[in-house]
Amino acid sequence: PVLESRPTEPGGPGVNREIRVTVEGQARAERVAVLDSHRQRGIGVALMKAIEAEAAADGHHELHLSAQVQVIPFYEKLEYSAYGSVYLDANIEHRMMYRLLSVPTHQH
């Protein structure tokens, strides 16, 4: 599933988010962004929690993302762990990160 920015989401058009499932079956949060003018309002945390909930509801046990090095502390506060080496994407330093998810259990 891909989730796109909609005016009804927290922060309106100032946000963007997507979930993609890789060929290996890995859930990845991609293109998560909050405009500078919308930051420090809890929007990024709300977006990540929504992405995590959707990935978990789809049965994924981990969520991976490629974080710009400058925002790694934000993701660390959300219990993400960095792995691998720093690499350049669009001439900006990035590092892969992941977080374990609590997959809901269905009671019968």
N, C-alpha and C positions, 0 to 999 in steps of 0.2 A: 504494500500500500504506500501511496505517496500522499503526504499531507501538505497542502499549499497554504500560503498566506491568505486569510480571508478577513474582511473587516470585522466579523463577529468574534474573532479570536482575541485573547488578551493583547492589548496594544494595537489592535487594528492593523492598518497597512504598514506599520513600522516593524513588523516581524516576518520571519519566514522559517519554515521547518519542513523537513521531509524525513521519511523512513524508507530505506531501501533494503532489500534482502539480496545479499550477494549470491553468486553462483554456489559458494560453499555453504549457503544457508545462514550466513552471519547477518544479524540485524545491525544496520548502521544508521545513525542519525547523520544527515547530511544537510548542508546549507542552513544550519541553524544560525540565525542572525537577528540582532535587535539593533535598530538604528541608534546612533549616539544619543539623539534627542529623547529616546524612550528608555534609556538604561537607568539602572539604580531604582527601579520600581517593582522588582520581583518578576518581571515578565520572562526573563531568561530562565529563572528557576521554574516558573509555571510551565513554560514550553518544554523543558527537559522532563519534568514530571509527567506531562501529557504524552510525550514520545515514549518514555519508559513504560507507562501504563499500557499503551497500545501495543508495544513490542511484547510485553509480558502476556497480554491477553491473547496475542497470536502464538503463544507458546515458546517464545524465545527466553533463554536463561541468561543471556548476556546482551549488552548493547555496546557497540563500538562506535568510535568517532575519530575524526582527524581534527585535532585542535591546533589553532595557532598558538605558538609557544607563549605569547603574551597573555593568553587567557587560560592557561593550564591551571592556575590557582582557583579560578572560578569552578572548573570541573572537579578539582580535588575536593572542594567543599561539598560537592554533590556525590562524593565517594567514588569518583573515577580514578583509575590508576593508569599511569603512563607506561608504555612499553615500546620497545624498538628504539631506533636512532632518530634524531632530528633530521628532517628532510625538507627540501624546498618545494613548495607548490605555489605557482604564480609569484615566484621570487620572495615568498614569505615562509619563514621557518614554521614547521608543523611537527607534531608528534602524535602517534596513535595513542588512544586511551580506550579503556573499557570499564564497564561496571556490571556486576552481577545483579540480576533482576529476581524478584520474587514472583514466580509464576502462580497465578491464582489456581486453586484446586477446585474442581467442580464436585459438589456433593449431590449424590443421587438419592 
